[in-house]
Amino acid sequence: MSDTATNKVQIHDAGPCRKKISIEIPAAVVDETIGESFATVAHEAALPGFRKGRAPKRLIERRFGGYVRNEARGRLISQAYQDAVESHNLKVLGQPPASAFENVEVEAGKPLTLELEVEVMPEFDLPELKGIKILKPDATLPEGMVDDEIKKICVNEGTLEDRDTPEPGDYLMGKAVMTDAEGAEHYNIDGAVVQVPPADGDGSGMILGVLVANFAEQVGTPKAGDEITIKVNGPENHEVEALRGKDLSVAYTVANVYKIIPAPLADLVAKFGLTGEDQLREMVAARLQQRAEIQQQSVMRQQIARHLSDNTTFDLPEGLTSQQAARNLERRRMELMYRGVDQREIETHMAELRAASAQSAVRELKQFFILNKAAEQLDVQVDEQELNAQIYRIAQEQGQRPDAVRDALIKNGQIQTLFQQVREHKTLDAVLADAAIEEVSADEFNKRMKEATAS
């Protein structure tokens, strides 16, 4: 690239945590890049009637002109964006979507201009990290918890019994198609599972990850082959911005109706290779105790995060972008997986988070920024061994092999979220190490947390 031709870059505020970048790439740089791209293609091109690398330029232009300009455009945009970010010391979160450059055209002899908005780390000062007052609740398992967990395992390991008509608590499987009021289709999924709300619930339910307040009333008791329509308003914090606040309709065609028959205790004993029910109870009690200690650590971390959030001030966007909403959801999902929450319960939590108030969602985003800065200030590092330990913990809870969990996290693009989770945990634990901790009973903890929330 020419040393004499430099890009013109302007940075403007585009709202809290966002910057608008305007870049003009000189015509000389555009021409030079296009020329380099043509030279590369010409050297490798093999056209009929010409030796490799000897085809006339006009034929190269006719055959490969579109490809060359697209390749040159990609190189120009990528380099200009990186130069702008580095030269202006922008702490950018994530990469701009490819759609941001769809309308950018490259033409020889003319400068290339592009504009985009990026999410950036806000600037703020952290409060004092030492001596924060924290309550540590007793982690003793309450009476009856082992029995309840065994019942839950029996359901998870149970068998499916086909039914003609569902009863409250039964499940439906079928095809779900979500459209908005304009008729645009957003989801079209075969094998979508829906639970008919239990009789002792509040009548709410979930379909395609969206919480529906009057779900029981809308679903009714359909049979296989029936088609029902669910109406719902799009959650304001959905990671798909096109769904937010929209009047949505889900056409659901029931393929199967089934009930889960809990597995007998003897089957669980055999499945886990145990000697009897007493050993099963010991195994479940040990797992629950481990979860209780993780939960104990989690609520202490939450107190630290809440304290930092309450005592740190900076501007935040009123509403979340799709990228920010997706980040919030994935952070919560990973945390619930780590705590050993059942997969069905996790999806319910996700639907609740989508339906949460804008204030609640922005608070989650604020904590992300605060913990990221605290990690930098405390120089928190994460190594491969720590990532593998977290993967092993999740695999243990899900009853899967660690390598299978790791492969799934990589495939689903969640490995970076796991890294962020481990980094946040280490950051919070580093602050906890210098905290003023008071040990209390579980009842006293709940009472004081309720009072703190109400104040």
PLY file of the C-alpha trace (Angstrom):
ply
format ascii 1.0
element vertex 455
property float x
property float y
property float z
element edge 454
property int vertex1
property int vertex2
end_header
0.00 0.00 0.00
1.28 3.46 -0.89
3.07 5.32 1.90
1.87 8.71 0.65
-1.85 7.89 0.54
-3.45 7.56 3.95
-7.04 6.93 4.94
-9.22 9.72 6.31
-10.84 8.48 9.51
-13.44 10.19 11.68
-14.82 8.81 14.97
-18.08 10.09 16.43
-20.17 9.09 19.42
-23.24 7.10 18.32
-24.77 6.70 21.77
-23.72 4.95 24.97
-21.11 2.24 24.31
-21.21 2.86 20.54
-18.97 4.70 18.07
-19.55 5.64 14.44
-16.49 5.12 12.25
-16.29 6.97 8.92
-13.43 6.00 6.60
-12.39 7.28 3.19
-9.76 5.21 1.40
-7.90 7.26 -1.26
-8.37 6.38 -4.92
-4.62 5.66 -5.22
-4.87 2.95 -2.55
-7.99 1.50 -4.19
-6.26 1.34 -7.58
-3.14 -0.20 -6.08
-5.14 -2.93 -4.31
-7.21 -3.71 -7.40
-4.00 -3.91 -9.41
-2.44 -6.32 -6.93
-5.56 -8.51 -7.04
-5.56 -8.54 -10.85
-1.84 -9.37 -10.91
-2.42 -12.34 -8.61
-5.31 -13.66 -10.73
-3.45 -13.05 -13.99
-0.45 -14.98 -12.73
-2.60 -18.00 -11.82
-5.32 -17.83 -14.51
-5.41 -20.50 -17.18
-7.71 -19.50 -20.08
-8.28 -21.61 -23.22
-5.74 -20.78 -25.92
-3.25 -19.12 -23.56
-0.47 -20.41 -21.38
-0.92 -20.01 -17.64
-0.26 -16.42 -16.62
-0.13 -15.14 -20.24
-3.81 -14.27 -20.89
-4.48 -10.65 -22.01
-5.63 -8.22 -19.32
-8.96 -7.51 -21.10
-9.86 -11.21 -20.98
-8.88 -11.42 -17.31
-11.08 -8.38 -16.66
-14.04 -9.91 -18.52
-13.72 -13.31 -16.85
-12.61 -12.42 -13.33
-13.46 -8.71 -12.92
-16.29 -9.24 -10.41
-14.24 -11.65 -8.31
-11.21 -9.35 -8.31
-13.19 -6.31 -7.18
-14.88 -8.29 -4.40
-11.55 -9.63 -3.23
-10.01 -6.16 -3.32
-13.01 -4.74 -1.47
-12.61 -7.32 1.30
-8.91 -6.54 1.68
-9.45 -2.77 1.68
-12.27 -2.84 4.23
-10.54 -5.28 6.56
-7.26 -3.36 6.60
-8.92 0.06 6.88
-11.12 -1.08 9.76
-8.19 -2.59 11.68
-6.06 0.53 11.12
-8.88 2.80 12.33
-9.46 0.73 15.49
-5.77 0.54 16.35
-4.87 4.15 15.53
-7.77 5.52 17.62
-7.29 2.96 20.42
-10.91 1.79 20.25
-11.79 -1.05 22.63
-14.18 -2.74 20.24
-16.37 -5.64 21.36
-16.78 -8.23 18.64
-16.55 -7.72 14.89
-18.97 -5.71 12.72
-21.42 -7.91 10.80
-20.72 -8.57 7.12
-24.06 -6.90 6.33
-22.50 -3.56 7.37
-20.50 -3.57 4.11
-23.04 -5.03 1.67
-23.61 -1.76 -0.18
-19.95 -0.72 -0.38
-18.82 -0.58 -4.01
-15.23 -0.62 -5.28
-14.50 1.33 -8.46
-11.12 2.05 -10.01
-10.08 5.68 -9.90
-12.46 6.57 -7.08
-12.01 6.66 -3.30
-13.81 4.03 -1.22
-16.00 5.32 1.60
-17.59 3.30 4.37
-19.44 3.99 7.59
-20.25 1.60 10.41
-21.19 1.58 14.06
-19.35 -0.57 16.59
-19.90 -1.48 20.22
-17.09 -0.31 22.49
-16.12 -0.61 26.11
-17.39 2.39 28.12
-14.95 4.51 30.10
-15.45 4.53 33.89
-13.67 4.14 37.23
-14.13 1.09 39.42
-14.97 1.45 43.12
-12.65 0.10 45.84
-12.32 -3.67 45.41
-11.17 -4.50 48.95
-13.24 -4.89 52.11
-16.66 -5.36 50.46
-19.18 -6.75 52.98
-20.50 -10.16 51.90
-22.90 -12.69 53.46
-21.96 -16.38 53.23
-25.03 -18.64 53.61
-24.83 -22.09 55.19
-24.65 -24.77 52.46
-26.27 -27.60 54.48
-28.83 -29.48 52.36
-32.44 -28.92 53.51
-34.62 -31.87 54.55
-36.24 -33.70 51.65
-33.96 -32.30 48.95
-32.38 -35.69 48.17
-35.81 -37.28 47.71
-36.92 -34.45 45.40
-33.76 -34.80 43.31
-34.21 -38.57 42.97
-37.78 -37.97 41.73
-36.43 -35.51 39.17
-33.82 -38.03 37.99
-36.54 -40.67 37.66
-38.47 -38.31 35.37
-35.38 -37.46 33.30
-34.59 -41.16 32.88
-38.23 -42.09 32.30
-39.94 -43.52 29.23
-42.42 -41.88 26.87
-45.99 -43.16 26.74
-48.12 -42.13 23.77
-51.49 -40.62 24.63
-54.57 -39.68 22.65
-55.34 -36.50 24.59
-52.87 -34.64 26.81
-53.39 -33.93 30.47
-51.77 -30.99 32.31
-48.02 -31.59 32.48
-47.92 -33.81 29.36
-45.89 -32.99 26.27
-46.61 -32.31 22.62
-44.24 -32.69 19.70
-44.90 -31.17 16.30
-44.13 -28.51 13.73
-44.02 -24.85 14.81
-44.00 -21.93 12.38
-43.61 -18.40 13.78
-44.72 -15.41 11.70
-45.29 -11.74 12.45
-48.28 -9.52 11.61
-46.79 -8.76 8.17
-46.55 -12.46 7.38
-42.75 -12.67 7.60
-41.61 -16.12 8.74
-39.04 -16.19 11.55
-38.94 -19.86 12.64
-40.03 -23.09 10.97
-39.08 -26.03 13.15
-40.03 -29.71 13.01
-39.90 -31.63 16.28
-40.67 -28.60 18.46
-41.56 -29.81 21.97
-44.22 -28.04 24.04
-45.35 -28.84 27.57
-49.00 -28.42 28.45
-48.79 -26.28 31.62
-49.07 -28.34 34.85
-52.30 -28.00 36.82
-50.50 -26.48 39.81
-48.78 -23.78 37.72
-49.86 -20.28 36.72
-50.95 -21.26 33.23
-47.87 -19.83 31.52
-45.76 -21.83 29.11
-43.11 -21.62 26.42
-42.95 -22.15 22.69
-39.92 -21.53 20.44
-38.11 -19.96 23.39
-40.80 -17.34 24.03
-42.77 -17.14 27.28
-46.58 -16.98 26.88
-48.57 -15.82 29.91
-51.92 -17.48 29.02
-50.38 -20.53 27.38
-52.71 -23.10 28.99
-55.75 -21.22 27.71
-54.39 -20.95 24.17
-53.04 -24.52 23.91
-55.95 -26.41 25.42
-55.76 -30.21 25.01
-55.10 -30.88 21.30
-54.81 -34.35 19.76
-52.29 -35.60 17.21
-53.06 -33.98 13.85
-54.66 -30.88 15.38
-53.34 -27.44 14.51
-53.43 -24.68 17.09
-52.40 -21.04 16.91
-50.54 -19.29 19.70
-50.56 -15.49 19.84
-47.82 -13.65 21.73
-46.06 -10.30 21.78
-42.34 -10.47 20.93
-40.11 -10.09 24.04
-38.39 -6.70 24.21
-34.99 -8.30 24.87
-35.10 -11.06 22.25
-31.75 -11.60 20.55
-33.57 -11.36 17.18
-34.37 -7.66 16.94
-37.03 -8.24 14.27
-39.19 -10.01 16.89
-39.10 -7.31 19.56
-42.51 -5.86 20.34
-44.06 -7.56 17.29
-47.42 -9.30 17.31
-46.33 -12.89 16.69
-48.32 -15.94 15.70
-47.13 -19.54 16.04
-48.95 -22.17 13.99
-48.34 -25.47 15.77
-49.30 -28.80 14.19
-49.33 -31.61 16.77
-47.61 -34.80 15.61
-47.40 -36.69 18.94
-48.82 -36.50 22.44
-46.92 -38.23 25.22
-46.52 -38.53 28.95
-43.25 -39.16 30.76
-43.41 -42.28 32.93
-40.75 -41.97 35.69
-38.14 -44.72 35.73
-38.30 -47.16 38.69
-35.58 -46.74 41.31
-34.24 -50.18 40.42
-33.56 -48.98 36.87
-31.56 -46.01 38.20
-29.52 -48.29 40.45
-28.71 -50.52 37.46
-27.99 -47.60 35.11
-25.43 -46.05 37.45
-23.88 -49.43 38.37
-24.73 -49.11 42.07
-25.31 -51.79 44.71
-28.69 -50.51 45.91
-30.95 -47.57 46.72
-28.83 -46.53 49.70
-25.82 -46.03 47.44
-28.03 -44.13 45.00
-29.03 -41.76 47.81
-25.36 -41.31 48.78
-24.44 -40.50 45.18
-27.29 -38.00 44.81
-26.53 -36.41 48.21
-22.86 -35.96 47.24
-23.84 -34.37 43.92
-26.33 -32.04 45.63
-23.77 -31.05 48.24
-21.35 -30.13 45.47
-24.09 -28.07 43.80
-24.93 -26.41 47.12
-21.32 -25.33 47.56
-21.26 -24.03 43.98
-24.51 -22.19 44.67
-23.02 -20.78 47.87
-20.04 -19.45 45.91
-22.39 -18.15 43.20
-24.53 -16.07 45.57
-21.38 -14.60 47.09
-20.15 -13.71 43.62
-23.55 -12.17 42.86
-23.22 -9.91 45.90
-19.84 -8.71 44.66
-21.23 -8.09 41.17
-24.24 -6.22 42.59
-22.02 -4.07 44.82
-19.75 -3.14 41.90
-22.76 -2.39 39.71
-24.45 -0.23 42.36
-21.27 1.75 42.94
-20.16 2.28 39.34
-21.65 4.94 37.09
-21.56 5.21 33.31
-24.05 5.62 30.48
-25.63 2.57 28.92
-27.96 2.14 25.93
-31.68 2.21 26.72
-32.24 -0.95 24.72
-29.98 -3.83 23.81
-28.70 -4.59 20.33
-29.10 -8.16 19.09
-25.40 -8.77 19.83
-25.74 -7.53 23.40
-28.94 -9.50 24.00
-27.36 -12.68 22.66
-24.34 -12.14 24.92
-26.58 -11.75 27.98
-28.45 -14.95 27.13
-25.32 -16.99 26.54
-23.71 -15.77 29.79
-26.83 -16.81 31.71
-27.06 -20.16 29.90
-23.43 -21.00 30.67
-23.87 -20.05 34.33
-26.93 -22.29 34.69
-25.13 -25.18 32.99
-22.26 -24.74 35.44
-24.66 -24.83 38.41
-26.17 -28.11 37.21
-29.61 -26.78 36.31
-31.75 -29.20 34.28
-31.83 -28.48 30.53
-35.60 -27.92 30.45
-35.30 -25.45 33.31
-32.48 -23.67 31.50
-34.70 -23.06 28.47
-37.40 -21.67 30.76
-34.84 -19.32 32.31
-33.82 -18.21 28.81
-37.43 -17.40 27.91
-37.82 -15.45 31.16
-34.66 -13.47 30.43
-35.95 -12.58 26.95
-39.15 -11.34 28.56
-37.35 -9.42 31.33
-37.60 -5.65 31.57
-35.19 -3.46 29.64
-33.81 -2.27 32.98
-32.96 -5.84 34.00
-31.32 -6.62 30.67
-29.23 -3.45 30.73
-28.12 -4.31 34.28
-26.76 -7.62 32.94
-24.86 -5.70 30.26
-23.49 -3.28 32.84
-22.08 -6.16 34.89
-20.40 -7.56 31.79
-18.54 -4.27 31.24
-17.64 -3.89 34.94
-16.27 -7.42 35.31
-14.31 -7.10 32.09
-12.58 -3.97 33.42
-12.02 -5.52 36.88
-10.38 -8.53 35.20
-8.01 -6.17 33.35
-7.23 -4.22 36.53
-6.51 -7.42 38.48
-4.65 -8.97 35.51
-6.82 -12.09 35.56
-5.61 -14.75 33.12
-7.32 -17.99 32.04
-5.38 -21.05 30.92
-6.38 -24.21 29.07
-6.42 -26.30 32.25
-9.01 -24.00 33.84
-11.21 -24.17 30.75
-11.00 -27.96 30.75
-11.93 -28.07 34.44
-15.08 -26.06 33.72
-15.92 -28.30 30.77
-15.47 -31.37 32.98
-17.82 -29.86 35.57
-20.53 -29.20 32.95
-20.07 -32.67 31.45
-20.42 -34.26 34.89
-23.73 -32.48 35.45
-25.07 -33.38 32.01
-23.92 -37.00 32.13
-21.80 -36.59 29.01
-18.16 -37.12 28.05
-16.01 -33.96 28.45
-14.76 -34.22 24.85
-18.37 -34.32 23.59
-19.24 -31.22 25.62
-16.15 -29.41 24.37
-16.95 -30.27 20.74
-20.53 -29.03 21.22
-19.34 -25.75 22.76
-16.98 -25.16 19.84
-19.62 -26.12 17.26
-22.22 -23.79 18.82
-19.77 -20.91 19.15
-19.99 -21.00 22.95
-16.34 -21.63 23.81
-15.67 -17.87 24.01
-18.63 -17.53 26.41
-17.12 -20.28 28.55
-13.78 -18.45 28.55
-15.57 -15.26 29.63
-17.39 -17.15 32.39
-14.18 -18.61 33.82
-12.55 -15.17 33.65
-15.49 -13.53 35.46
-15.51 -16.26 38.14
-11.79 -15.79 38.75
-12.24 -12.02 38.90
-15.08 -12.23 41.43
-13.17 -14.79 43.51
-10.14 -12.48 43.56
-12.34 -9.70 44.97
-13.95 -12.16 47.42
-10.50 -13.04 48.76
-10.25 -9.48 50.12
-13.91 -9.17 51.18
-15.36 -8.87 54.70
-17.34 -12.12 54.90
-20.06 -12.83 57.49
-21.33 -16.42 57.81
-25.11 -16.74 58.31
-27.82 -19.40 58.18
-29.74 -19.94 54.95
-32.90 -18.41 56.47
-31.01 -15.35 57.73
-29.35 -14.97 54.33
-32.69 -15.08 52.49
-34.22 -12.60 54.93
-31.40 -10.08 54.57
-31.23 -10.44 50.80
-34.97 -9.79 50.60
-34.58 -6.67 52.76
-31.68 -5.45 50.61
-33.67 -5.94 47.43
-36.70 -4.09 48.85
-34.64 -1.10 50.05
0 1
1 2
2 3
3 4
4 5
5 6
6 7
7 8
8 9
9 10
10 11
11 12
12 13
13 14
14 15
15 16
16 17
17 18
18 19
19 20
20 21
21 22
22 23
23 24
24 25
25 26
26 27
27 28
28 29
29 30
30 31
31 32
32 33
33 34
34 35
35 36
36 37
37 38
38 39
39 40
40 41
41 42
42 43
43 44
44 45
45 46
46 47
47 48
48 49
49 50
50 51
51 52
52 53
53 54
54 55
55 56
56 57
57 58
58 59
59 60
60 61
61 62
62 63
63 64
64 65
65 66
66 67
67 68
68 69
69 70
70 71
71 72
72 73
73 74
74 75
75 76
76 77
77 78
78 79
79 80
80 81
81 82
82 83
83 84
84 85
85 86
86 87
87 88
88 89
89 90
90 91
91 92
92 93
93 94
94 95
95 96
96 97
97 98
98 99
99 100
100 101
101 102
102 103
103 104
104 105
105 106
106 107
107 108
108 109
109 110
110 111
111 112
112 113
113 114
114 115
115 116
116 117
117 118
118 119
119 120
120 121
121 122
122 123
123 124
124 125
125 126
126 127
127 128
128 129
129 130
130 131
131 132
132 133
133 134
134 135
135 136
136 137
137 138
138 139
139 140
140 141
141 142
142 143
143 144
144 145
145 146
146 147
147 148
148 149
149 150
150 151
151 152
152 153
153 154
154 155
155 156
156 157
157 158
158 159
159 160
160 161
161 162
162 163
163 164
164 165
165 166
166 167
167 168
168 169
169 170
170 171
171 172
172 173
173 174
174 175
175 176
176 177
177 178
178 179
179 180
180 181
181 182
182 183
183 184
184 185
185 186
186 187
187 188
188 189
189 190
190 191
191 192
192 193
193 194
194 195
195 196
196 197
197 198
198 199
199 200
200 201
201 202
202 203
203 204
204 205
205 206
206 207
207 208
208 209
209 210
210 211
211 212
212 213
213 214
214 215
215 216
216 217
217 218
218 219
219 220
220 221
221 222
222 223
223 224
224 225
225 226
226 227
227 228
228 229
229 230
230 231
231 232
232 233
233 234
234 235
235 236
236 237
237 238
238 239
239 240
240 241
241 242
242 243
243 244
244 245
245 246
246 247
247 248
248 249
249 250
250 251
251 252
252 253
253 254
254 255
255 256
256 257
257 258
258 259
259 260
260 261
261 262
262 263
263 264
264 265
265 266
266 267
267 268
268 269
269 270
270 271
271 272
272 273
273 274
274 275
275 276
276 277
277 278
278 279
279 280
280 281
281 282
282 283
283 284
284 285
285 286
286 287
287 288
288 289
289 290
290 291
291 292
292 293
293 294
294 295
295 296
296 297
297 298
298 299
299 300
300 301
301 302
302 303
303 304
304 305
305 306
306 307
307 308
308 309
309 310
310 311
311 312
312 313
313 314
314 315
315 316
316 317
317 318
318 319
319 320
320 321
321 322
322 323
323 324
324 325
325 326
326 327
327 328
328 329
329 330
330 331
331 332
332 333
333 334
334 335
335 336
336 337
337 338
338 339
339 340
340 341
341 342
342 343
343 344
344 345
345 346
346 347
347 348
348 349
349 350
350 351
351 352
352 353
353 354
354 355
355 356
356 357
357 358
358 359
359 360
360 361
361 362
362 363
363 364
364 365
365 366
366 367
367 368
368 369
369 370
370 371
371 372
372 373
373 374
374 375
375 376
376 377
377 378
378 379
379 380
380 381
381 382
382 383
383 384
384 385
385 386
386 387
387 388
388 389
389 390
390 391
391 392
392 393
393 394
394 395
395 396
396 397
397 398
398 399
399 400
400 401
401 402
402 403
403 404
404 405
405 406
406 407
407 408
408 409
409 410
410 411
411 412
412 413
413 414
414 415
415 416
416 417
417 418
418 419
419 420
420 421
421 422
422 423
423 424
424 425
425 426
426 427
427 428
428 429
429 430
430 431
431 432
432 433
433 434
434 435
435 436
436 437
437 438
438 439
439 440
440 441
441 442
442 443
443 444
444 445
445 446
446 447
447 448
448 449
449 450
450 451
451 452
452 453
453 454
